[in-house]
Structures are given as structure tokens and as C-alpha cells.
């Protein structure tokens, strides 16, 4: 093979690779998936001082045949997110987690104790929200993010920070670090359960550009989380899953890994 033919084949391969790359980007962005990366930041006031925790989430919206009874066989959006929960070090008060998932029956117990009326799932603006829903609640409120593709396209141009009116689930790890004593809390319970000097100060999200990978585990795993993961690997954990629904149990999926 002559040098000319070699460079000719090399040039052809580069052209084909470029076409494949452009096609992959086009299909990924405009046809099949929408990707959004944002930073969640939570500020908590502790005895007059401000404690902060933040994390990155990457949300993927994709085409899905939604079989929900209200939208039978309609092309809709599925969502998935990846990242880790934000941890806020409260010092002598323990750790607060802005979690990825929560115990629904435990939340309904809270509403009942507060004398709040029962509401439809989608109308309850007090209900904690997962990472993907948090994004839509902040930037396209009032839109049904399950439809495709208008709400997702609306996110493409956002660049500003938004103060949250709806919040992620909060889980409190007491100073003892015993995950069995963890509590799921709403913001108005911080002072009541954690301490009188503890309250939610602010929470916001902001888009992050040109980030194609987010951490799905901590550089240094908290000891209580390591113990929780080891405990979940023990036999007969299905008994825990069947425990009374209003009794809160901490599960690793609330903290780390992909949440669908």
C-alpha cells in the first residue's frame, strides 16, 4: 500500500467517524434523550451558623410508552437520575441528608398528625420530590413533565438559579451515627426533632453545563452508610421490607446509586 492510499483510507475513516459522532449527538439530544445536569445546594442554620451541603444530579428524560390508565398507550417521557444525596454536617446535631427517595406512608402519617387533608399525588405541593421531579418543579412548574418533548425542550436554555419551593426528602442521622435511629423529616420538624437551633435556611438548584459524568458514590463513605449497606446484605431483610409502613427504615437507595 502506498503512502497516498494509506492517508486516503485514514481520511475516509475520519470522515465516517465524524458522521457517526454527529449522528449520535443528534439522536441523543433531539430524538431519544434529553440530559440535564444540575447542582442542588441546601443551607441549614445551626445555632446561628450556616451549614451547607451540595451535590450534582444528572437527569435523563427519554421516550417511553406510558401505560398509565390516564394516558393509555401514549408516547410519554420516562425519567432517570444519577448522583448521590447531599450531606449536611450539623456538627453536634449529627448529619442531615437531602435524600433521593422517601417512605410514602411515613409522609402520610406526618400529614395526618398535622391535620392536613389528603390530596391527590400530583396536587400535593408539600410532598417531597425525587431528583428528576425536583428539576421540573423548579424550572417548568405547572407542566406535566411526563409529556414529550415540550417540558424537556423548555429546560434546554435555562441558566439561572432557582430557589426551591418544594424540597427533596430529608433524613436525619443522629449524632450517635446509628442508622437504625434515622428519621425522615419535613423542614418544619427540624427544630422539634433535631434541636431548637436547627432550621432550613434555603435550598436551590442551578444548571451545570459541560458535565457529562456525576459521582454515584462518595469519595469517603460515611460509616453509618457503610453499616447500612452491610446490614442490607444480611439474610432475611425481606422481613424489614414488610415492617409497618409508618415505621421509617433507612435504605441505601435513598442515598446513593441511580434513582429511577
C-alpha positions in Angstrom: 0.0 0.0 0.0 1.3 3.4 -1.0 1.5 6.3 1.4 -1.2 8.1 -0.6 -3.6 5.2 -0.3 -2.9 4.9 3.4 -3.7 8.5 4.1 -6.7 8.3 1.8 -8.2 5.4 3.8 -7.3 7.2 7.1 -9.1 10.3 5.8 -12.2 8.2 4.9 -12.2 6.6 8.3 -12.1 10.0 10.0 -15.0 11.3 7.9 -17.1 8.2 8.8 -16.2 8.6 12.4 -17.2 12.3 12.3 -20.5 11.4 10.6 -21.2 8.7 13.3 -20.4 11.2 16.1 -22.7 13.9 14.7 -25.5 11.3 14.2 -25.0 10.0 17.8 -25.2 13.6 19.2 -28.2 14.4 17.1 -30.1 11.2 18.1 -29.1 11.6 21.8 -30.1 15.2 22.1 -33.0 15.7 19.7 -34.6 12.3 19.1 -34.3 9.9 22.0 -32.9 11.5 25.1 -32.6 14.8 26.9 -29.9 15.2 29.5 -29.7 17.9 32.2 -27.1 18.3 34.9 -27.8 20.5 37.9 -26.4 21.2 41.3 -28.6 21.0 44.4 -27.5 23.2 47.4 -29.1 23.1 50.8 -28.3 25.6 53.6 -29.3 24.9 57.2 -29.0 27.3 60.1 -27.4 25.6 63.2 -27.3 27.7 66.3 -26.9 30.9 64.2 -24.2 29.4 61.9 -24.9 28.3 58.3 -24.1 24.7 57.3 -24.1 23.8 53.6 -24.3 20.7 51.5 -24.4 20.3 47.8 -24.4 17.6 45.1 -24.7 17.1 41.4 -27.5 15.2 39.7 -27.7 14.2 36.0 -31.3 13.7 34.9 -32.2 11.8 31.7 -35.6 12.1 30.0 -36.4 9.5 27.4 -39.3 8.4 25.2 -41.4 5.8 26.9 -44.8 4.1 26.1 -46.7 5.1 29.2 -49.3 2.5 30.2 -50.8 4.6 33.0 -54.6 4.4 32.8 -55.0 8.1 32.3 -52.7 8.1 29.3 -53.0 4.6 27.7 -50.5 3.7 25.0 -49.4 7.3 24.7 -45.8 8.2 23.9 -44.6 9.9 27.1 -41.4 10.6 29.0 -39.6 8.4 31.4 -37.0 9.9 33.6 -33.9 8.6 35.4 -31.4 10.3 37.5 -27.9 9.5 38.9 -25.9 11.1 41.6 -25.6 10.9 45.4 -27.6 12.7 48.1 -26.3 15.9 49.6 -24.9 15.6 53.1 -25.1 18.5 55.6 -22.8 18.2 58.6 -24.7 19.6 61.6 -21.8 19.2 64.0 -23.0 18.1 67.4 -26.5 17.5 66.0 -25.5 14.8 63.5 -26.0 14.7 59.8 -28.8 15.9 57.6 -29.3 14.1 54.2 -31.2 15.7 51.2 -32.2 12.2 50.1 -33.2 10.7 46.7 -36.2 8.7 47.9 -38.5 8.6 50.9 -41.1 6.5 52.8 -44.5 7.5 51.5 -46.6 6.0 54.3 -44.4 7.8 56.8 -45.1 11.1 55.0 -48.9 10.4 55.0 -48.6 9.8 58.7 -47.0 13.2 59.1 -49.9 14.8 57.2 -52.4 13.1 59.4 -50.6 14.2 62.6 -50.6 17.8 61.3 -54.3 17.6 60.5 -53.7 18.2 56.8 -56.3 16.9 54.3 -55.5 14.1 51.9 -54.7 15.3 48.4 -54.1 13.7 45.0 -50.5 12.7 44.5 -49.9 15.3 41.7 -51.7 18.1 43.6 -49.8 17.8 46.8 -47.2 20.6 46.8 -45.9 19.7 50.2 -44.8 16.2 49.2 -41.0 15.6 48.9 -39.8 15.2 45.4 -37.1 13.0 43.8 -34.1 14.5 41.9 -35.8 14.3 38.4 -39.1 15.8 39.6 -37.3 18.4 41.6 -35.8 19.7 38.3 -39.2 20.1 36.6 -40.9 21.5 39.7 -38.3 24.3 39.8 -38.0 25.2 36.1 -41.2 24.2 34.4 -43.9 24.4 37.2 -47.4 23.5 36.2 -46.2 21.5 33.2 -46.7 17.7 33.0 -43.2 16.5 32.6 -44.5 13.1 31.6 -45.4 14.5 28.2 -42.9 14.6 25.4 -41.0 16.6 24.4 -42.1 20.2 25.3 -41.2 20.4 29.0 -37.8 18.9 28.3 -37.0 21.3 25.5 -38.0 24.2 27.7 -35.1 23.2 30.0 -32.5 23.4 27.3 -32.0 27.2 27.6 -32.2 27.7 31.4 -29.1 29.1 33.0 -30.4 30.7 36.2 -30.5 29.6 39.8 -34.0 28.8 41.3 -34.9 28.9 45.0 -36.8 25.8 45.8 -40.4 25.9 46.9 -40.6 22.1 47.0 -37.9 20.1 48.6 -36.2 16.8 48.5 -36.8 14.3 51.2 -34.8 15.0 54.4 -33.3 12.2 56.5 -31.7 12.9 59.8 -28.8 10.8 61.1 -28.4 11.4 64.9 -25.0 12.2 66.4 -24.7 8.5 67.5 -24.3 7.6 63.8 -26.8 4.7 64.3 -28.6 4.4 61.0 -31.4 2.4 62.9 -32.3 5.7 64.6 -32.5 7.7 61.4 -35.6 9.8 61.0 -37.4 11.1 57.9 -38.3 14.7 58.5 -40.1 17.6 56.9 -38.5 21.1 57.2 -40.9 22.2 59.9 -39.8 19.3 62.1 -36.1 20.2 62.2 -36.3 22.3 65.4 -38.7 19.9 67.0 -36.7 16.7 66.4 -33.0 17.7 65.8 -32.8 20.8 68.1 -34.3 24.3 68.6 -31.4 26.0 66.9 -31.7 24.0 63.7 -33.8 25.2 60.7 -33.8 25.1 56.9 -32.4 28.3 55.7 -32.5 27.9 51.9 -32.3 25.4 49.1 -31.8 26.0 45.4 -30.7 24.3 42.2 -28.7 25.7 39.2 -27.8 24.2 35.8 -24.3 22.9 35.3 -23.0 22.9 31.7 -20.5 20.6 30.1 -20.5 18.0 32.8 -21.0 14.5 31.3 -20.4 12.4 34.4 -21.5 12.9 38.0 -20.3 10.9 41.1 -22.5 7.9 42.1 -20.7 7.2 45.3 -18.8 9.3 47.9 -15.1 9.6 47.9 -15.2 8.8 51.6 -18.2 6.7 52.6 -19.9 7.7 55.9 -19.5 5.0 58.5 -23.3 4.8 59.1 -23.9 4.3 55.4 -21.3 1.5 55.2 -23.0 -0.2 58.1 -26.4 0.3 56.5 -25.2 -1.3 53.2 -23.7 -4.2 55.1 -26.9 -4.7 57.1 -29.0 -4.8 53.9 -26.8 -7.7 52.7 -27.7 -9.8 55.7 -30.3 -12.6 55.2 -34.0 -12.1 55.8 -34.1 -8.4 55.0 -37.4 -9.0 53.3 -38.8 -9.0 56.9 -37.7 -5.4 57.2 -39.4 -4.5 53.9 -42.6 -5.9 55.4 -42.4 -3.9 58.6 -45.2 -1.5 59.5 -45.1 1.2 56.7 -45.2 4.1 59.1 -42.0 2.9 60.7 -39.2 4.5 58.9 -36.3 2.4 57.7 -33.2 3.7 56.0 -32.2 2.0 52.7 -29.1 2.7 50.7 -31.1 3.6 47.6 -32.2 6.7 49.4 -28.7 7.9 49.5 -26.6 6.5 46.6 -26.9 5.0 43.2 -29.3 5.6 40.3 -32.8 6.5 41.2 -35.5 5.7 38.5 
